[in-house]
Amino acid sequence: MRVLEARFQPRLGSPFLIVAHLVWPERPTDAPAVVQPAPSLMLRAGAGTFLSKVEYLVRATAPDCFHRLQCLRSRFWSFVEVAPAMPNGIH
């Protein structure tokens, strides 16, 4: 399993917001990503807008979005590989 964390940083130097986790149950080139919204995002106004943008970026960087998202040059968005969460929440 491979996981990218989608992060949004509204201003340079400000803390980033974890928007979602993009999960590939198999090799990233064999299957599309499953977008899992971050629980903390759901508490924010405009959560749907953030998720729509992530889904757009996934589609725009297909077919190799796992690698292309990590190379994305954006002042606001970054995609970082993280360890998959285990069922009990331990990485």
C-alpha positions in Angstrom: 0.0 0.0 0.0 1.3 3.5 -0.9 -0.1 6.7 0.6 0.3 10.4 -0.3 -0.8 13.1 2.0 -2.3 16.1 0.3 -1.4 19.3 2.0 -2.6 22.9 1.5 -0.6 25.9 2.7 -2.5 29.2 2.3 0.4 31.5 3.0 4.1 31.1 3.0 5.3 30.3 6.5 1.8 29.4 7.8 1.0 25.9 9.0 -0.3 23.5 6.3 -3.7 21.9 6.3 -3.9 18.1 5.7 -6.7 17.8 3.2 -6.7 14.1 2.3 -4.8 10.9 1.9 -4.5 9.4 -1.5 -4.3 5.6 -1.1 -3.2 3.0 -3.6 -3.9 -0.5 -2.3 -1.5 -1.9 -5.0 1.2 -0.5 -7.1 0.4 3.1 -7.9 0.6 2.5 -11.6 -1.9 -0.4 -11.5 -4.9 1.3 -9.9 -6.4 4.7 -9.4 -6.0 6.5 -6.0 -8.7 6.4 -3.4 -9.2 9.9 -1.9 -9.8 9.7 1.8 -10.7 13.1 3.3 -8.7 14.0 6.5 -11.0 14.0 9.5 -9.8 17.5 10.5 -10.8 18.9 7.1 -14.4 18.0 7.7 -14.5 20.5 10.6 -13.6 23.4 8.2 -15.8 25.5 6.1 -15.2 24.9 2.4 -14.1 21.3 2.9 -15.8 20.3 -0.4 -13.8 22.9 -2.3 -10.5 21.5 -1.0 -11.5 18.0 -1.9 -12.7 19.0 -5.4 -9.3 20.5 -6.0 -7.4 17.4 -4.9 -9.6 15.2 -7.1 -8.9 17.6 -10.0 -5.2 17.4 -9.4 -5.3 13.6 -9.3 -7.2 13.5 -12.6 -4.9 16.1 -14.2 -1.8 14.2 -13.4 -3.0 10.8 -14.4 -2.0 8.2 -15.4 1.1 8.4 -13.1 -0.3 10.7 -10.5 1.6 9.1 -7.6 4.9 10.3 -9.0 3.7 13.4 -10.8 1.9 14.8 -7.7 5.1 14.6 -5.7 6.8 16.7 -8.4 4.0 19.2 -8.6 5.3 22.8 -8.5 2.8 24.8 -6.5 3.0 27.5 -3.9 -0.1 26.1 -2.2 -0.2 22.3 -2.7 2.2 19.6 -1.8 1.9 15.8 -1.9 4.1 13.9 0.5 4.5 10.1 0.8 3.6 8.9 4.3 3.5 5.5 6.0 0.1 3.8 5.7 -1.9 3.9 8.9 -2.5 0.6 10.5 -6.0 -0.4 11.6 -5.3 0.6 15.2 -3.9 3.9 14.2 -0.2 3.0 14.5 2.1 3.9 11.6 
